[in-house]
Every structure is written in structure tokens, then in C-alpha cells.
């Protein structure tokens, strides 16, 4: 069993050398594929060039799709139980390599090793949960007809994974596609390619050649996947703006799409809420991962009667935060993952201050290297300010007081996003009634961002298309077929 203490004790001192020794390469048709170039990541803890990785070009999309197409017939013909067994073998390989995967994730993301270990463990559990899905045929017999509805595999699926949770989200896409009988071409974010490359190598031990192909690449590689006529399905997690571009580019081939896009989740705190629980949740999902969570609380609506005590509870949580390097066991919060996002978050904060906001914590630029932003709470802003209206995707959170819960519901439902939202109250029945009025895919009560692969994740408004997790995520990678037979007559 890999523990965080073991990982910290064994953490590499020479990060580029450690990554070079891994020998990471693209995976196409169950083997290494020649790279188009070698590039270096920018280390978010230092802001300087760091580990090298193999980069792909658009021609690798053709090679990967050809391999996946050749493998599709055999893989889709495998019985459901055989595909499940292969996914369970893959999850076991992930678990056996937990420490190395967590170290790789920590290197590319900048997050503390302890948090990286949590994500890799969660990803393996997601694979096991999705592998347990059942989608049996459904009988719809009617008026002398024998009607059976069943699901069929689509073909080659393309998965485009994000940088904020590169292991768990990539592996959920992989499990959905493979359980459905599709074969896969996975392209991780160019900001976090290392973990996907290593997972591609592990996949060679669990699946036949061509079933899982992993390539890297910048935007042109993703665009080539979306436009490729040999790819039947695209699963994408990322910004709403990019999701719209994907939908346009996929239209000529009428690809199936699952798009998990932006979110600007609101939490409504009623006077009888458990404020310590609110503060602990806010810290964990808004700050501990530097705000890099699609369903983090990004707007905190607080009843004016409890604004002061909640502020104090939040400040106590923030007071325990330790920012610093990934391999320091005392560190609880890492940097923003990349420079463009770092600058975007600061620009959003600066705009809020210019429009009358005030920072009650954080808000001070880090003097040293790296893309560190301290946990920052802002008061004195409301709708019409980018920090409230847009998705900041960083550790800066606005606190907005309200007196009437009806006003809070109206404010929570403003805007184009509808990923998630929450209501916090001791009155569970009242909380559920209010959560049902949120224009979101998920409405939580006394929790937020509580996802599991066993519970469906729907999207609302411009936060996405389709549905993920449970049997729904697998079904999104299949097509429905009806066999309609009339009973023979004597």
C-alpha cells in the first residue's frame, strides 16, 4: 500500500531526469509511436521549463484512428463480461502503480503529492464502478410484435481530457468508451500529458493492441480528432467556448458528443446552516486544488444574519493553508497550473477590486517563483462584475449577502452556466425544495461537488451536452437499436 509519507520520502530531486527515465512515448496500436517533436512543460511551481515529453502531430490522429478501427471489430464483439474483466485488470494495474502515477501527476500539475495520490486512487475506483455497469436489452412487446431495444457500440471514440483533473477525467472517459465496446483515441491536455502517456503504457497490458491509443498535441491535434470521419464520438471536458467550437466542427460528420463544459456554481447559505461544514467544504473544493474544479463553489450567497460568523469560519480554514512546492509534506495548496490561467485569475480579481470589491483574505501577489495565488475572499461585489458573472477557475471567491432567499435563488440562476449548485440548511426538506429550483444539472443539499461514478452527472444550460457517469456515461458511447418482429401466424 502506497502511503503519502512513503511518496514524500521517495520524491525525486531531479524532476526532468525522473521523467526522462520513465521513457514515455505515444501509444498507438499497443506500441510506442515515433514522436513528432520533443517539448518541455512549464513547471507551475517555478514558472520555468521542466520535464520533457513526446509531442504528436495531426498525422498521429490518422495513425491512431486506423489502429482503433482495426481493433474495433474484435473488441466490440467481446462479451460484456470480458470487457468488464479487462477494465478491472486495468484498474488493478493503476492501483499497483499508484505511487508512480501520483508522482507523475504531481509533477505535471504542481499539486501536492498527497492530493495527487487521492486523485489517482479515485480514478481507479471510477474505472471499477463504470466496469460494473449493466445495460441489458429491454423488451417492448406490443400488439403481436416482439420488440427488443438494445444498445450497440459506436466505433472509435475520441476523448479530449482537461488539465485540472487529468487522471480521473481521462480514465472515466476511457472506461465509458471501452465498457460500451468502443475503441479509443485519447488526447490529454498539452499542459498535463505525462500521466496519460504513462496510463497508455499500462493499458497495453490490459487491452488488445489498438483498443487504447494515447497521443499528445496542441489544438491542431484536437481539431483533427473532431473533424476526423473515422471518429464516431467525442467526449470533451473543458471550457464552454471550446465546447462550442467542437460542436461546430463535429457537425459535418454528425458525431455524437458528450461535452462537460464550464460552470459558475452558486451555494446558498441559510441562517440555520452548519457554518463550520460550509467553511470546510469551501476550502476543500475552492482553494485546496487552487480552484481547479468545474463544480467548485464560485459564488457564495450568504444570508446577512450569518455573514460575519461564516466569514470568520472561512478565515480560520484559510489560515491553515500552506502554499508551496509539491514535494514539501507541509504544503496543503499548490500553484495555479499554468501561466495563462494565473494571469486570467489575477485580471478577474483586479477588475473586482477596481469595481469596489475588497479582499478580506489573500489578494497579494506572490513574490517568489511559480504561479501561486493565496486563498482570496472578496466582498463588496455583485452581478455585473466578472468575478461573479464568469467562471474564474482559481482560488478567488466572492461572498454576496442576501436577506430574502427568493433573491438568492434568482441570483443563483442568473447567467449561462448550469453545472451545479447547493443549498445549506438544517431543514432538509426545505433545502431539497430550494435545490429543485436551481437551474442546474445537479442540486446538492449540505454538500457541494459530491460526485461519484455511480451517480449520473447531467448538464444544464451552457454547461454541457449529454450526461456522464453511472450507466448514462456508458450509454452515451453507444447507439440504440430496435429489433421489431411480428409473431408468425399459423
PyMOL commands that set and color helices and strands:
alter all, ss='L'
color gray80, all
select helices_A, chain A and resi 4-10+15-22+58-77+80-96+98-109+113-131+166-179+194-206+219-227+240-253+275-287+304-319+339-354+386-389+405-412+428-435+470-475
alter helices_A, ss='H'
color red, helices_A
select strands_A, chain A and resi 26-28+31-33+37-42+49-55+138-139+145-153+156-160+183-187+212-215+233-237+256-260+265-269+297-303+358-361+376-379+396-402+417-418+420-424+442-445+457-458+460-461+464-465+467-468+478-486
alter strands_A, ss='S'
color yellow, strands_A
deselect
rebuild
show_as cartoon
